[in-house]
Amino acid sequence: MPKKSIIRIAGLNNYVTAADIQALFITFGPIVKVAVPLEQDTNEKKDQKNEQNIENIENIEKKEKIPKNRGFAIIEYEDPDDAEHAIGNMNDFDYFGNTLKVSLAQANVQDKKTKWDVVQDDQKMKD
């Protein structure tokens, strides 16, 4: 059975992007793909209520809505040894105030209904 080269990073700060994860994990080897699933807009009513509250307060500038991630990322390395090296070095790492939990990804990690923030290069990502 071939070794797995896909890892899962849990415990992300809500505003960490795929580019942030790529920059952090590229040091362990060439990356094929980085995916950070984004929260879906299921809290529309809550957001509308918050927007009404903001409109009622004078002199508050509205800021562009930044999509939140779901708290985890998936990375595929070219080499399974690089994935193991990343797990060994980054598990329990403190990143933006959160402790990362890094492990091999389980099968079927990509949910078809999930919006993905993906960083991918046709020529593969290199150091």
N, C-alpha and C positions, 0 to 999 in steps of 0.2 A: 504494500500500500504506500503510495507516494506521500511525502511529508506535506503538510498544509503550509501555505504561504500567506494566508489571510488572517489578520488579527482584528480583534474588537477592542476599542478603547472606551471604557465607561467612566462616568464621573466628570464629564466635561462641564465647564461653565456654559451657561445658555447662549453666550454670544461668540464662542469660539467658532471659527470658520474652517473650511476644508484647507484653505491656504495656510492657516495657522498650524494645523495638524501636519500638513506636508512639510513645512519648515522645521517642525520639531522632530519628525521621525525620519527625514531623508538621510540623516547622519548614519543610519544603520544599514543603508543600502538602497539600490535603485527601486523606485516605487512604480507600480503599474497603474494603480488607481487609489484615490482617497475619496470616500463618500461620508458626508455628514447629513443624516436625515433631518429635515426641518419640521417643526410643529405645523400641523394643519390649522386653518382658521376655523376651528370649531367653537371658539369663544366669541363669535361675532356680537352677540347681545352684550356680553361683558365689555367688549371693546367699544361698542356704541355708547354704553353708559359712561365709561371712562372718558370718551370724547366729549360727551355732554358736560361732565364735570369740569373738564379742561376749559370748555368754552365759557363756562360761568365764572371762571377766575380771570381777572383782568391781568394784562401784561405778561402772559405766559406764551412763549413761542412754541408753536407746534413743531415737533421734530418728525423727521421721516421715520416711519415704522421699520424697525430693524427685525428681520425674522429671527426667531429663536430656534436653536437646534434642539433635538430631543435628548441631549445629554450623552450621546455616544457617537463614535465614528468607526468606520471600517477602512482598513488599509490592506491592499494586496501588494506584496513584494514580489520581485522577480525570483528571488532565491528563498526557499524555506528557512535556510540558516539565518538569513537576515531577519526574518520574522521572529525566530526564536531569540535572536540577539536583542531585538527591540523589546520583547516581552521581559526578558531577564533584566534589562536596564531601566525600563520605564514603568513597570508595575510598582504601585505605591509612590509614584513621583508626584510632587506637589506642583500643580499648574493652575495659575490664576486663582489660587485659594482653594482648589479642589484636589483631592487625592485621586489620581488616575488608577483604574483597574484595567490592566492590559492582559489579554488572553487570546488563545486561538479562537477564531470565529466558528460558530455553529453553522450547520448547513442551512440554506435558505434564509440568509440574514437580510436580504433585500425584500421589503414588503412592496408589492406592486402599487399600493395606494399611497405610498409615502413620497413626499417631495424630497429630492436629493440635491444637496449642494455638492457638486462633484468637481474635483480637479483632476484632469486627465490630459496627457500629452500623447499624441500619436507616436512620437519617437521615444516614449517612455521617459519618466522622470529620473534624472541622474543627479549625483552629488554636485 
